[in-house]
Amino acid sequence: MQRSTFNFKIVPGLLAIVMTVVWLYWPLTKYFFFQDDFILLSMAGSVKNWWDVFRFSDVIFWRPLSVQIYFNLARSLFGLEPFWYHFISLVLHLINSLLVWKLVNKLSKNTSISWLSGFLFATSPIHFMSQIWIGEFPIILGQSLWLVGVLLAIKWLQSPIWRNSIWFFLIFSFGLMAHEMVLTLPLMLLVTVYVSRKIDNKREFIYRKILQLLLMGFPAVAYLLLRLFIFPVTATGQYELQINGEAAKSVWWYLLWMLNVPENITYQSLFPLRIRPEFVKHFPLRSLWWTLQPLILTLILGSSLLVKKFHDFTWNKKYIQLGLLWFGIGFSILLLALGHKYPFLLTFALPGFAILLSASIIAFIKNASRAKTYLILGSFIIMWLTSSWLTLRFTESTHWTAKEALIAEKLIFQVKQHPYISTSNIVIIPLGDDNQRQASLADQLGLQIMFNNPLIRTYYSEPDNLNPPECVGLETEELDDCIKSHLIVRIKG
């Protein structure tokens, strides 16, 4: 039996990806808890009976592994230090990027395409929200388990024994407890069967292994039965199924976001052209890079496909199929709720797009000289990294998540400075012009969690009416006495 040895030749490439991701995303580790973070921390802190963690409820999401279990463990290890939560999310994103590289290498058998695909996935700015928002950890963990599941599917194809199918079953089950998008894993299992070169008669193989395949797909059937029929959840608002003009716009925005166009562009009017002043304020001329990015990348993609049509199309066909199938599987679940659209939801579809783009670029330079190859690849990588950096920094300066994290941190700091906070159960906070303060603190939960006091009541009032209900209608002197007697914390500004 031969031992598998580590290939040290891949170390420079791995280090390059790690260092680039840290360069792009490390600035987001400084942000504080906000909004849903407090809700998830509260859910983790309220766990009394671990069996209750796995119960279904009327909440649209069921994520016991990535919410109650993870946040309970993280809170016991890191307390209320947001940096460590960000650090775990960043490390897991790096692991996912390396898993994408490894998977593409196994499925495509092409080193160049796998390295470029892993790089594009790792450095794409669509991961902004899942890195700045601790509450979006479930999609990162869900993708980790999904990618491991695909690796296990490949291992099962190489050795289709019951032990390997059981491992797939277990990882798939855990993945569904982390994020509902893992539901697409059986489709990717079929893709691995389809692209496998070792299986000559794929239909016969499926018939012979039908019992194992049924076991491997059973978690999906059980999950759908539970969520759709036994414990149904009513999808309302942005979670409703949409088939209209707005849905078509959502698809269009998703495609642009994968080409490094920032999310903020969604809020501008293109027909007719109207650009909001805030967008122009944070739009330096050098950002023209990412403005032209969609056109440039689309031209590269189209040109390479056109070139292959007249040359060796079969060389690129399998990569195009793999990319399209992977992208379609990852994107399919987004079509069910196009009203709920954010760039980070593309994380399951992004590897497929990265394969398409990478295969097209490699095909484009296939017959080029070494000097021309280095020039084209170098120019593309510089252009991609420039657009990623500018899009991330632009998004960081304008996105509502960054604003709410800063607001929550500032309010918590102000409350901590108040002399009554150690004994007070009442806090008065002005709403402010932006009306984001109540949302950033998740209403009551923010202060209750940060001060470990479930009795704290937070009132959000207009700046000129910061009197608590207990002291309403009193004159100035009586009002001051009332506030002192109740040890009320009032935040001004």
C-alpha positions as CSV (number, residue, x, y, z in Angstrom):
1,M,0.0,0.0,0.0
2,Q,1.5,3.3,-1.1
3,R,1.4,6.3,1.2
4,S,0.1,9.5,-0.3
5,T,2.9,12.2,-0.2
6,F,2.4,15.9,0.0
7,N,3.2,17.8,-3.2
8,F,5.3,20.7,-2.0
9,K,5.1,22.3,-5.5
10,I,1.6,23.5,-4.7
11,V,2.7,25.5,-1.6
12,P,3.5,28.8,-3.4
13,G,0.1,28.7,-5.1
14,L,-1.7,28.0,-1.8
15,L,0.3,30.8,0.0
16,A,-0.6,33.2,-2.8
17,I,-4.3,32.5,-2.4
18,V,-4.1,32.8,1.4
19,M,-2.2,36.0,1.4
20,T,-4.4,37.6,-1.2
21,V,-7.6,36.7,0.7
22,V,-6.2,38.1,3.9
23,W,-5.2,41.3,2.1
24,L,-8.7,41.7,0.7
25,Y,-10.8,40.7,3.7
26,W,-8.8,41.3,6.8
27,P,-10.1,44.9,7.1
28,L,-13.6,43.5,7.8
29,T,-12.5,41.7,11.0
30,K,-12.7,45.0,12.9
31,Y,-16.5,45.3,12.7
32,F,-18.8,44.9,15.7
33,F,-21.9,42.8,16.3
34,F,-25.1,44.2,14.8
35,Q,-28.7,43.3,14.0
36,D,-29.1,39.5,13.5
37,D,-25.8,38.8,15.4
38,F,-27.5,39.6,18.6
39,I,-30.4,37.4,17.7
40,L,-28.2,34.4,17.0
41,L,-26.2,35.1,20.2
42,S,-29.4,35.2,22.1
43,M,-30.6,31.9,20.6
44,A,-27.3,30.3,21.5
45,G,-27.4,31.6,25.1
46,S,-31.0,30.4,25.6
47,V,-30.3,26.8,24.9
48,K,-31.4,24.7,27.9
49,N,-32.3,21.4,26.4
50,W,-30.2,20.3,23.4
51,W,-33.0,18.2,22.0
52,D,-35.0,21.5,21.5
53,V,-32.2,22.8,19.2
54,F,-33.2,20.3,16.5
55,R,-37.0,21.0,16.7
56,F,-38.6,22.6,13.7
57,S,-40.6,25.9,14.2
58,D,-42.4,28.4,12.1
59,V,-39.0,30.3,11.5
60,I,-38.2,30.1,7.8
61,F,-34.7,28.9,8.5
62,W,-33.7,25.8,10.4
63,R,-30.0,25.8,11.1
64,P,-29.2,24.1,14.4
65,L,-25.6,23.3,13.6
66,S,-24.5,26.7,12.3
67,V,-26.6,28.8,14.7
68,Q,-27.4,27.3,18.1
69,I,-24.6,24.8,18.3
70,Y,-21.9,27.0,16.7
71,F,-22.8,30.2,18.5
72,N,-23.1,28.5,21.8
73,L,-19.6,27.0,21.3
74,A,-18.1,30.2,20.0
75,R,-19.6,32.3,22.8
76,S,-18.2,29.9,25.4
77,L,-14.7,30.2,23.8
78,F,-14.6,33.8,22.6
79,G,-17.2,35.5,24.8
80,L,-18.4,38.7,23.1
81,E,-15.3,39.6,21.2
82,P,-16.4,39.9,17.5
83,F,-12.9,39.7,16.1
84,W,-12.7,35.9,16.8
85,Y,-16.0,35.3,15.1
86,H,-14.7,37.2,12.0
87,F,-11.5,35.2,12.2
88,I,-13.3,31.9,12.1
89,S,-15.4,33.0,9.1
90,L,-12.2,34.1,7.3
91,V,-10.4,30.9,8.0
92,L,-13.4,28.9,6.8
93,H,-13.6,30.9,3.6
94,L,-10.0,30.1,3.0
95,I,-10.7,26.4,3.5
96,N,-13.6,26.6,1.1
97,S,-11.4,28.3,-1.5
98,L,-8.9,25.5,-1.2
99,L,-11.7,22.9,-1.4
100,V,-12.9,24.6,-4.7
101,W,-9.4,24.3,-6.1
102,K,-9.1,20.7,-5.1
103,L,-12.5,19.8,-6.5
104,V,-12.1,21.5,-9.8
105,N,-8.7,19.8,-10.1
106,K,-10.3,16.4,-9.5
107,L,-13.3,17.0,-11.8
108,S,-11.5,18.8,-14.7
109,K,-8.1,17.1,-14.5
110,N,-6.6,20.4,-15.5
111,T,-4.2,22.1,-13.2
112,S,-4.4,25.6,-14.8
113,I,-8.1,25.8,-14.7
114,S,-8.3,24.5,-11.1
115,W,-5.8,27.1,-9.8
116,L,-7.4,30.0,-11.6
117,S,-10.9,28.8,-10.5
118,G,-9.8,28.6,-6.9
119,F,-8.2,32.0,-7.1
120,L,-11.3,33.7,-8.7
121,F,-13.6,32.1,-6.0
122,A,-11.3,33.1,-3.1
123,T,-10.9,36.8,-4.2
124,S,-14.4,37.6,-5.5
125,P,-16.0,40.5,-3.6
126,I,-19.3,38.7,-3.4
127,H,-18.2,37.3,0.0
128,F,-18.3,40.8,1.6
129,M,-21.6,40.3,3.5
130,S,-20.7,36.9,4.8
131,Q,-17.4,38.3,6.1
132,I,-18.6,41.5,7.6
133,W,-21.8,40.1,9.0
134,I,-21.1,37.4,11.7
135,G,-24.7,36.3,11.4
136,E,-24.1,35.0,7.9
137,F,-21.7,32.3,9.2
138,P,-24.3,29.6,8.3
139,I,-23.7,29.9,4.6
140,I,-20.0,29.6,5.0
141,L,-20.2,26.5,7.1
142,G,-22.9,25.1,4.8
143,Q,-20.7,25.5,1.7
144,S,-17.8,23.8,3.6
145,L,-20.0,20.7,4.2
146,W,-21.3,20.9,0.7
147,L,-17.8,20.9,-0.8
148,V,-16.7,18.1,1.4
149,G,-19.9,16.2,0.3
150,V,-18.8,16.6,-3.3
151,L,-15.3,15.3,-2.5
152,L,-17.0,12.3,-0.8
153,A,-19.1,11.8,-3.9
154,I,-15.9,11.5,-6.0
155,K,-14.4,9.1,-3.5
156,W,-17.6,7.0,-3.7
157,L,-17.3,6.9,-7.5
158,Q,-13.8,5.7,-7.2
159,S,-14.8,3.1,-4.6
160,P,-18.7,2.6,-4.6
161,I,-18.9,0.8,-1.3
162,W,-21.5,1.2,1.4
163,R,-19.0,2.8,3.8
164,N,-18.4,5.7,1.4
165,S,-22.1,6.2,0.8
166,I,-22.8,6.3,4.5
167,W,-20.1,9.0,4.9
168,F,-21.8,11.0,2.2
169,F,-25.2,10.5,3.9
170,L,-23.8,11.8,7.2
171,I,-22.1,14.9,5.8
172,F,-25.2,15.7,3.7
173,S,-27.3,15.5,6.9
174,F,-25.0,17.8,8.8
175,G,-24.9,20.2,5.9
176,L,-28.7,20.5,5.9
177,M,-28.5,21.5,9.6
178,A,-26.1,24.3,8.6
179,H,-27.8,25.9,5.6
180,E,-30.7,25.0,3.3
181,M,-28.7,25.6,0.1
182,V,-26.9,22.3,0.8
183,L,-30.1,20.7,-0.5
184,T,-28.6,20.9,-4.0
185,L,-25.8,18.4,-3.1
186,P,-27.5,15.3,-4.7
187,L,-27.6,17.2,-8.0
188,M,-23.9,17.7,-7.8
189,L,-23.5,14.0,-7.0
190,L,-25.2,13.3,-10.4
191,V,-22.8,15.7,-12.0
192,T,-19.8,13.8,-10.7
193,V,-21.3,10.6,-12.2
194,Y,-21.9,12.4,-15.5
195,V,-18.3,13.8,-15.8
196,S,-16.6,10.7,-14.6
197,R,-14.3,9.0,-17.1
198,K,-14.2,5.7,-15.2
199,I,-17.8,4.9,-15.7
200,D,-18.5,3.7,-19.3
201,N,-22.1,2.9,-19.0
202,K,-23.5,5.5,-16.6
203,R,-27.1,4.3,-16.7
204,E,-26.1,0.8,-15.8
205,F,-23.9,2.0,-13.0
206,I,-26.9,4.0,-11.5
207,Y,-29.1,0.9,-11.7
208,R,-26.6,-1.2,-10.0
209,K,-26.0,1.3,-7.2
210,I,-29.6,2.5,-6.8
211,L,-29.8,1.5,-3.1
212,Q,-26.7,3.4,-2.2
213,L,-27.9,6.4,-4.3
214,L,-31.3,6.3,-2.5
215,L,-29.5,6.4,0.9
216,M,-27.3,9.3,-0.2
217,G,-30.3,11.3,-1.4
218,F,-32.6,10.4,1.5
219,P,-31.7,13.5,3.6
220,A,-33.0,15.7,0.9
221,V,-36.4,13.9,0.7
222,A,-36.7,13.9,4.5
223,Y,-35.8,17.6,4.7
224,L,-38.4,18.6,2.1
225,L,-41.1,16.5,3.6
226,L,-40.5,18.1,7.0
227,R,-40.2,21.7,5.8
228,L,-43.0,21.6,3.2
229,F,-45.6,19.3,4.7
230,I,-45.1,18.2,8.3
231,F,-43.8,21.6,9.6
232,P,-44.6,24.0,6.7
233,V,-43.2,27.5,6.7
234,T,-45.1,30.3,5.1
235,A,-42.8,32.3,2.8
236,T,-43.8,36.0,2.7
237,G,-42.4,39.2,1.4
238,Q,-39.0,38.9,-0.2
239,Y,-39.0,35.1,0.4
240,E,-42.0,34.6,-1.9
241,L,-41.7,32.9,-5.3
242,Q,-41.5,35.6,-7.9
243,I,-41.9,35.3,-11.7
244,N,-42.1,38.8,-13.0
245,G,-40.1,41.7,-14.2
246,E,-38.4,42.2,-10.9
247,A,-37.3,38.6,-10.9
248,A,-35.6,39.1,-14.3
249,K,-33.8,42.2,-12.8
250,S,-32.6,40.1,-9.9
251,V,-31.1,37.6,-12.3
252,W,-29.4,40.4,-14.2
253,W,-27.9,41.9,-11.0
254,Y,-26.7,38.5,-9.9
255,L,-24.8,38.1,-13.1
256,L,-23.2,41.6,-12.7
257,W,-22.2,40.9,-9.1
258,M,-20.2,37.9,-10.2
259,L,-18.3,40.2,-12.5
260,N,-17.2,42.3,-9.5
261,V,-19.8,45.0,-9.9
262,P,-20.6,46.4,-6.4
263,E,-24.0,45.8,-4.8
264,N,-24.6,49.5,-4.5
265,I,-25.1,49.7,-8.3
266,T,-28.4,48.0,-7.7
267,Y,-29.8,51.1,-6.2
268,Q,-29.0,53.3,-9.2
269,S,-31.4,53.8,-12.1
270,L,-30.0,52.7,-15.4
271,F,-33.0,53.3,-17.6
272,P,-33.2,56.3,-17.4
273,L,-29.8,56.9,-16.0
274,R,-29.9,58.4,-12.5
275,I,-27.0,58.1,-10.1
276,R,-27.5,58.9,-6.4
277,P,-25.2,61.6,-4.9
278,E,-23.7,59.2,-2.3
279,F,-22.6,56.8,-5.1
280,V,-20.8,59.6,-6.9
281,K,-19.2,60.8,-3.6
282,H,-17.5,57.4,-3.1
283,F,-16.7,56.8,-6.7
284,P,-13.1,57.8,-7.5
285,L,-12.0,57.8,-11.1
286,R,-9.7,54.8,-10.6
287,S,-12.8,52.8,-9.9
288,L,-13.3,52.8,-13.7
289,W,-11.6,49.4,-13.5
290,W,-14.5,47.6,-12.1
291,T,-17.0,49.6,-14.1
292,L,-15.5,48.2,-17.3
293,Q,-14.9,44.7,-15.8
294,P,-18.2,43.1,-16.9
295,L,-17.6,44.2,-20.5
296,I,-13.9,43.1,-20.5
297,L,-14.6,39.7,-19.0
298,T,-17.6,39.0,-21.2
299,L,-15.5,39.8,-24.3
300,I,-12.8,37.4,-23.1
301,L,-15.4,34.7,-22.5
302,G,-17.1,35.2,-25.8
303,S,-13.9,35.5,-27.8
304,S,-12.4,32.3,-26.4
305,L,-15.6,30.3,-27.2
306,L,-15.6,31.8,-30.7
307,V,-11.9,30.7,-31.1
308,K,-12.7,27.2,-30.0
309,K,-15.5,26.9,-32.5
310,F,-13.0,27.1,-35.3
311,H,-10.2,25.1,-33.6
312,D,-10.3,22.3,-31.0
313,F,-13.8,22.8,-29.5
314,T,-13.8,19.3,-27.9
315,W,-10.8,20.4,-25.8
316,N,-12.9,22.9,-24.0
317,K,-16.4,21.3,-24.2
318,K,-16.1,19.2,-21.0
319,Y,-15.0,22.3,-19.0
320,I,-17.9,24.3,-20.3
321,Q,-20.3,21.6,-19.3
322,L,-18.8,21.2,-15.9
323,G,-19.0,25.0,-15.3
324,L,-22.5,25.4,-16.6
325,L,-23.8,22.4,-14.5
326,W,-22.1,23.6,-11.3
327,F,-23.3,27.2,-11.9
328,G,-26.9,26.0,-12.7
329,I,-27.1,23.9,-9.6
330,G,-25.8,26.6,-7.3
331,F,-28.0,29.3,-8.9
332,S,-31.2,27.1,-9.1
333,I,-32.1,27.5,-5.4
334,L,-31.8,31.3,-5.7
335,L,-34.6,31.3,-8.3
336,L,-37.1,30.3,-5.6
337,A,-36.7,33.6,-3.8
338,L,-35.4,36.3,-6.2
339,G,-36.9,39.0,-4.0
340,H,-34.3,38.1,-1.3
341,K,-31.2,39.0,-3.3
342,Y,-27.7,39.6,-2.0
343,P,-24.3,38.9,-3.7
344,F,-23.1,36.5,-1.0
345,L,-25.9,34.1,-1.9
346,L,-24.0,33.4,-5.1
347,T,-21.3,31.6,-3.2
348,F,-22.6,28.1,-4.2
349,A,-22.9,29.1,-7.9
350,L,-19.6,31.1,-8.1
351,P,-17.3,28.1,-8.6
352,G,-19.2,27.1,-11.7
353,F,-18.8,30.6,-13.1
354,A,-15.1,30.6,-12.1
355,I,-14.6,27.4,-14.1
356,L,-16.3,28.9,-17.2
357,L,-14.2,32.0,-17.0
358,S,-11.0,30.1,-16.3
359,A,-11.5,27.6,-19.0
360,S,-12.2,30.4,-21.5
361,I,-9.1,32.3,-20.6
362,I,-6.9,29.2,-20.8
363,A,-8.5,28.3,-24.2
364,F,-7.8,31.9,-25.3
365,I,-4.1,31.6,-24.6
366,K,-3.6,28.0,-25.5
367,N,-1.5,28.5,-28.6
368,A,0.1,31.8,-27.4
369,S,3.8,32.2,-26.8
370,R,5.1,32.0,-23.3
371,A,5.6,35.8,-23.2
372,K,2.1,36.5,-24.4
373,T,0.6,33.9,-22.0
374,Y,2.3,35.6,-19.0
375,L,1.2,39.0,-20.3
376,I,-2.4,38.1,-20.7
377,L,-2.7,36.1,-17.4
378,G,-0.8,38.8,-15.5
379,S,-2.9,41.5,-16.9
380,F,-6.1,39.6,-16.1
381,I,-5.1,38.8,-12.5
382,I,-4.1,42.4,-11.9
383,M,-7.3,43.7,-13.3
384,W,-9.4,41.2,-11.3
385,L,-7.6,42.0,-8.0
386,T,-7.9,45.7,-8.6
387,S,-11.6,45.4,-9.2
388,S,-12.0,43.2,-6.2
389,W,-10.2,45.6,-3.9
390,L,-11.9,48.7,-5.1
391,T,-15.4,47.0,-5.0
392,L,-14.7,45.8,-1.4
393,R,-13.5,49.1,-0.2
394,F,-16.3,51.0,-2.0
395,T,-18.9,48.6,-0.5
396,E,-17.3,48.9,2.9
397,S,-17.7,52.7,2.8
398,T,-21.3,52.7,1.6
399,H,-23.0,49.5,2.6
400,W,-25.7,49.4,5.3
401,T,-24.0,46.5,7.1
402,A,-20.9,48.5,7.8
403,K,-22.9,51.5,9.0
404,E,-25.0,49.4,11.4
405,A,-22.0,47.7,12.8
406,L,-20.4,51.1,13.6
407,I,-23.6,52.4,15.0
408,A,-24.0,49.4,17.3
409,E,-20.4,49.7,18.5
410,K,-20.8,53.4,19.2
411,L,-24.0,53.0,21.1
412,I,-22.6,50.2,23.3
413,F,-19.6,52.3,24.0
414,Q,-21.8,55.3,25.1
415,V,-23.9,53.2,27.3
416,K,-20.8,51.7,29.0
417,Q,-19.6,55.2,29.9
418,H,-22.8,56.0,31.8
419,P,-22.5,55.9,35.6
420,Y,-25.9,54.2,36.1
421,I,-25.5,51.3,33.7
422,S,-24.3,48.9,36.4
423,T,-27.6,49.2,38.3
424,S,-30.0,50.5,35.6
425,N,-32.6,48.5,33.7
426,I,-33.8,51.4,31.6
427,V,-31.9,52.9,28.6
428,I,-33.2,55.7,26.4
429,I,-31.7,56.1,23.0
430,P,-32.6,58.7,20.4
431,L,-33.7,57.3,17.1
432,G,-31.4,59.6,15.1
433,D,-31.8,60.8,11.5
434,D,-31.0,57.4,9.9
435,N,-33.4,55.3,12.0
436,Q,-30.8,52.5,12.0
437,R,-30.1,52.5,15.8
438,Q,-33.0,50.3,16.8
439,A,-32.2,47.8,13.9
440,S,-28.5,47.8,14.7
441,L,-29.1,46.7,18.3
442,A,-31.8,44.3,17.3
443,D,-34.3,46.3,19.4
444,Q,-33.9,45.0,23.0
445,L,-31.4,42.2,22.5
446,G,-28.2,44.3,21.8
447,L,-27.9,45.8,25.3
448,Q,-29.3,42.7,27.1
449,I,-26.6,40.5,25.6
450,M,-23.7,42.9,25.8
451,F,-24.4,43.7,29.5
452,N,-25.6,40.2,30.3
453,N,-28.9,41.6,31.7
454,P,-32.1,40.3,30.3
455,L,-34.1,42.9,32.4
456,I,-32.7,45.9,30.5
457,R,-35.4,47.7,28.6
458,T,-34.4,50.0,25.7
459,Y,-36.6,52.8,24.6
460,Y,-36.0,54.5,21.2
461,S,-37.4,58.0,21.2
462,E,-37.2,61.2,19.2
463,P,-34.2,63.3,20.2
464,D,-36.5,66.0,21.8
465,N,-38.5,63.4,23.7
466,L,-36.1,61.2,25.6
467,N,-38.2,60.8,28.7
468,P,-39.0,57.2,29.8
469,P,-42.7,56.2,30.3
470,E,-42.2,56.3,34.1
471,C,-41.4,60.0,33.9
472,V,-43.8,61.2,31.2
473,G,-45.7,64.5,32.0
474,L,-43.4,65.7,34.9
475,E,-42.0,69.1,35.2
476,T,-38.2,69.7,34.9
477,E,-37.3,69.3,38.6
478,E,-39.6,66.4,39.1
479,L,-38.3,64.9,35.8
480,D,-34.7,65.0,37.0
481,D,-35.7,63.4,40.3
482,C,-37.6,60.7,38.5
483,I,-34.7,59.9,36.2
484,K,-32.3,59.7,39.2
485,S,-34.6,57.6,41.3
486,H,-35.1,55.1,38.4
487,L,-31.3,55.2,37.6
488,I,-32.2,55.8,33.9
489,V,-29.5,55.8,31.3
490,R,-30.2,58.5,28.7
491,I,-28.0,58.6,25.5
492,K,-27.8,62.0,23.8
493,G,-26.8,62.8,20.2
